[in-house]
Amino acid sequence: MAHQPWSRPLAPGATVAAGYMHLMNHTTQPETLVGARAEGVERIEIHDMVEVDGVMQMRPVEGGVPLAVDGMATFQPGGRHLMFFGVSRSWAEGETVPVTLIFESGTEAVVEFRIGTPAEAEGSDEHAHH
């Protein structure tokens, strides 16, 4: 289940965005998020922020994001997030963007990312079950 998925609006001409959410595993088996895809987006990578010599750097996450049974992974600004590369059009505030989350088991779940601010996402109770 994905709770409060959101991304910021894109300025005209911008082609890179980040996605945030709380991802929960309510199944009876451990699971790992290994990727994602969305129409109109060239590629989506899972990234995390790490400190290197006192400087924060964004790095791809190798091997995916594990989710224990009844576990949760938080994707948030300044931490783990989805990076959308090659976005083909601007995302306007108030719209939603369907993103397919891909898990190691082969399960896929479509999640509607609300475009706006974190506060606006809190009003969205989009949940994707897998």
CORUR-V561174 format. One record per run of one state. SS is the DSSP state (h for helix, s for strand, l for the rest). FROM is the first residue (numbers start at 1). LEN is the number of residues. If there is no record, write none. Layout:
ss | from | len
SS | FROM | LEN
SS | FROM | LEN
//
This chain:
ss | from | len
l | 1 | 1
s | 2 | 6
l | 8 | 8
s | 16 | 9
l | 25 | 6
s | 31 | 7
l | 38 | 3
s | 41 | 12
l | 53 | 2
s | 55 | 6
l | 61 | 4
s | 65 | 3
l | 68 | 4
s | 72 | 4
l | 76 | 5
s | 81 | 7
l | 88 | 8
s | 96 | 8
l | 104 | 4
s | 108 | 8
l | 116 | 2
h | 118 | 5
l | 123 | 8
//
